[in-house]
């Protein structure tokens, strides 16, 4: 699929509101939770009750997803009785989109009424105690792209979205992380492979070199991927509560003499083996959010 760019280079508050209004006119659901489905995890959206699906290509000014495993549509509906909107496919920097465009849908979710963002991703396990198939709750991140000045909040700031200098030190909601660990043991049955750790974003699309991975490990990174952080920053900026986790789809290769290589097929395959438990885990988290407010 060829890259399709939106018809504008600036996403003002008014333009994001225009996108939100387009969706409000066509969808009877006012979502409380926005869910971003990572690679191979889009099946959750197919199981929503009373769902309405809108392809990205039919939404004004919206980019499209070009990555295998990302269907490319917004799906509205109810999950355990809670109104949600799911992104079946996200946008990545390596597809040619700037970060502010990649995270623009989070602002749309906010203007649709969402108070919470639940973001998932597929990631490489850098912590050598992690195994493929583990689920890592994100408690913090290293914004490697931000170190080079690449941030979704660059440019003029509109206070209607959020403050010029948002604090990100508590980006990942502590109450939701605590509940996730409790529900993993009691209801989801996944405590044996539930982890918690620090996620690092890189630009991609190539996988990291062993030397780069060893550097990240020295920084305390537990998992590495190519998404999520800019979405989280944008959500925090506009006042949303965030819960995020990584599905560990492979163990990172730290030895340049190893004949093993990371590949996307492996990512999708491991995601498929954990599809049911991931969906149940997300459903329980959404049900909890819906019961709190």
C-alpha positions in Angstrom: 0.0 0.0 0.0 1.4 3.4 -1.0 1.8 6.0 1.7 -1.1 8.4 1.7 -0.5 11.7 3.5 -3.3 13.9 5.0 -4.3 17.0 3.1 -2.6 19.3 5.6 0.8 19.8 7.3 -0.6 21.4 10.5 -3.1 19.7 12.9 -4.6 22.6 14.7 -7.1 22.2 17.5 -9.9 23.2 15.0 -8.7 20.5 12.5 -8.7 17.8 15.1 -12.1 18.9 16.3 -13.3 18.6 12.6 -12.1 15.0 12.5 -13.8 14.3 15.9 -17.1 15.9 14.7 -17.0 13.8 11.5 -16.8 10.7 13.7 -19.4 11.9 16.2 -21.9 12.4 13.4 -21.5 8.8 12.2 -21.0 6.8 15.5 -23.5 6.5 18.3 -20.8 5.6 20.8 -19.1 8.2 23.1 -15.9 6.3 24.1 -14.5 6.4 27.6 -11.4 4.4 26.7 -9.2 4.7 23.7 -7.3 1.4 22.8 -4.4 1.2 20.5 -3.9 -2.3 19.2 -0.3 -3.3 18.5 1.0 -5.7 15.8 -1.1 -8.8 15.6 -3.4 -7.7 18.5 -6.2 -6.1 16.4 -8.5 -9.0 16.9 -9.8 -7.4 20.1 -11.7 -4.8 18.1 -13.5 -7.5 16.1 -15.1 -8.7 19.3 -16.7 -5.5 20.4 -20.5 -5.3 21.0 -22.6 -3.0 18.8 -19.5 -2.1 16.8 -19.1 0.5 14.1 -16.0 0.4 11.9 -14.6 3.3 9.9 -11.5 2.8 7.7 -8.8 5.4 8.1 -8.9 6.2 4.4 -12.5 7.5 4.7 -11.8 9.9 7.7 -10.8 13.4 6.6 -7.2 14.3 7.1 -6.3 10.9 8.6 -3.2 9.0 7.6 -3.3 5.3 6.8 -1.4 2.4 8.3 0.9 0.5 5.9 2.2 -2.3 8.2 1.2 -6.0 8.0 -0.8 -6.9 11.0 -2.4 -3.4 11.2 -5.9 -3.4 9.6 -6.2 0.4 9.4 -9.5 1.4 10.9 -11.2 2.9 13.9 -13.7 0.5 15.6 -16.2 1.8 18.0 -18.3 -0.3 20.4 -18.7 -1.7 23.8 -16.2 -3.9 25.7 -17.7 -5.5 28.9 -20.3 -2.8 28.7 -17.8 0.1 28.5 -17.8 2.3 25.4 -14.4 2.2 23.7 -12.8 3.1 20.4 -10.0 0.9 19.1 -7.3 1.7 16.6 -6.9 -1.4 14.5 -3.5 -0.3 13.3 -1.3 2.6 14.4 1.0 5.0 12.5 4.7 4.8 12.8 7.5 7.2 12.2 9.3 4.8 9.9 6.3 4.8 7.5 7.2 8.4 6.7 4.8 10.2 9.1 6.1 12.8 11.6 5.5 11.9 15.3 2.9 14.6 15.8 0.9 13.0 13.0 1.4 9.5 14.4 -0.1 10.5 17.7 -2.8 12.8 16.4 -5.5 10.0 16.8 -5.0 10.3 20.6 -6.1 13.9 20.5 -9.1 12.8 18.4 -9.9 10.2 21.1 -9.7 12.9 23.8 -12.1 15.2 21.9 -14.5 12.2 21.4 -14.7 12.0 25.2 -12.1 9.4 26.1 -10.5 9.9 29.5 -8.2 6.9 29.4 -5.7 5.5 26.9 -4.8 1.8 26.8 -1.9 1.2 24.5 -0.4 -2.1 23.5 2.7 -3.0 21.4 4.8 -5.9 20.3 8.4 -5.5 21.6 11.7 -7.2 21.8 12.7 -8.5 25.2 16.0 -6.9 26.3 15.8 -8.1 29.9 17.4 -11.5 29.7 14.8 -12.9 32.2 12.0 -12.1 29.7 10.8 -14.8 27.2 8.7 -14.6 24.1 5.1 -14.5 25.1 5.6 -12.5 28.3 3.5 -9.5 28.9 5.4 -6.4 30.3 3.5 -3.6 32.0 5.2 -0.4 31.1 6.1 1.6 34.2 8.5 4.1 32.5 10.1 4.7 29.1 13.3 6.0 27.5 12.4 8.3 24.6 15.4 7.7 22.5 13.9 9.7 19.6 13.3 12.6 22.0 17.0 12.7 22.8 17.5 13.8 19.2 14.9 16.5 19.5 12.1 14.5 17.8 9.0 15.0 20.0 5.2 14.9 19.1 4.7 18.2 21.0 7.2 20.1 18.9 5.9 23.3 17.4 3.4 25.9 18.7 1.4 24.8 21.7 -2.3 25.1 22.0 -3.4 25.3 25.7 -6.7 23.7 24.8 -4.8 20.5 24.3 -2.4 20.9 27.3 0.5 22.9 28.8 3.7 23.9 27.0 5.9 21.8 29.3 4.0 18.7 30.6 5.5 16.5 33.3 6.0 12.9 32.1 7.5 11.4 35.3 4.2 9.7 36.2 3.0 9.0 32.7 1.9 5.4 33.4 -0.9 5.5 36.0 0.2 3.8 39.2 -3.4 2.7 40.2 -4.0 1.0 36.9 -0.6 -0.7 37.1 -1.3 -2.0 40.6 -4.7 -3.3 39.5 -3.2 -5.0 36.4 -0.9 -7.0 38.6 -3.8 -8.0 40.9 -6.1 -9.0 38.1 -3.4 -10.9 36.3 -3.1 -13.3 39.3 -6.8 -13.5 40.3 -8.8 -13.4 37.0 -6.6 -13.5 33.9 -4.3 -16.4 35.0 -1.2 -14.8 33.5 0.8 -13.9 36.6 3.5 -16.5 35.7 4.5 -14.5 32.6 3.5 -11.0 33.6 6.4 -8.6 34.0 6.9 -4.9 34.6 9.6 -2.8 33.2 11.0 0.1 31.1 10.3 0.4 27.4 12.5 2.2 24.9 11.4 3.6 21.5 13.6 3.6 18.5 12.8 5.0 15.0 13.1 1.8 12.9 12.2 0.2 10.6 15.5 -1.8 11.0 15.9 -3.9 14.2 18.6 -2.7 16.5 22.2 -3.8 16.5 23.7 -5.8 19.3 25.8 -2.8 20.3 22.8 -0.6 20.5 20.9 -3.1 22.5 23.8 -3.5 25.0 23.8 0.3 25.4 20.0 0.3 26.1 20.5 -2.4 28.7 23.1 -0.3 30.5 20.3 2.4 30.7 18.0 0.0 32.4 15.8 -0.7 29.4 13.8 -4.0 29.5 12.0 -4.0 26.1 12.5 -2.2 22.8 10.0 -1.2 20.1 9.1 1.4 17.5 5.9 2.9 18.9 3.8 4.0 21.9 6.0 6.6 23.6 4.8 9.5 21.4 1.2 8.4 21.9 1.7 8.3 25.7 3.3 11.7 25.7 0.4 13.1 23.7 -2.2 11.5 26.0 -0.5 12.8 29.1 -0.3 16.3 27.5 -4.1 16.3 27.1 -4.9 15.0 30.5 -5.7 11.3 29.8 -4.8 8.5 32.2 -2.5 5.9 30.6 -2.0 2.2 30.9 0.3 0.4 28.5 1.9 -3.0 28.0 4.3 -4.8 25.7 3.8 -8.3 24.4 7.4 -9.6 24.3 7.6 -11.3 20.9 11.3 -12.2 20.8 14.4 -12.0 22.8 16.9 -9.4 21.7 20.1 -10.6 20.2 23.1 -9.1 22.1 25.9 -11.0 20.3 26.8 -9.9 16.8 28.2 -13.4 16.1 24.8 -15.0 16.6 23.1 -16.4 13.5 19.6 -15.6 15.0 17.8 -12.5 13.6 14.6 -10.7 14.6 11.9 -10.7 12.0 8.3 -9.4 11.7 6.8 -12.8 11.0 8.0 -13.9 14.4 6.3 -10.9 16.0 2.9 -11.7 14.4 3.2 -15.4 15.2 3.9 -14.9 18.9 1.1 -12.3 19.1 -1.3 -14.9 17.6 -0.4 -17.4 20.3 -1.3 -14.9 23.1 -4.3 -13.4 21.3 -6.9 -14.8 23.7 -5.1 -14.0 27.0 -4.2 -10.5 25.8 -7.8 -9.8 24.9 -9.0 -11.0 28.3 -6.4 -8.9 30.0 -7.4 -5.8 28.1 -11.1 -6.5 28.7 -10.6 -6.8 32.5 -8.6 -3.5 32.5 -11.4 -1.7 30.6 -14.1 -3.2 32.8 -12.1 -1.9 35.8 -11.8 1.6 34.3 -15.5 1.6 33.5 -16.4 0.7 37.1 -14.3 3.5 38.7 -16.0 6.6 37.1 
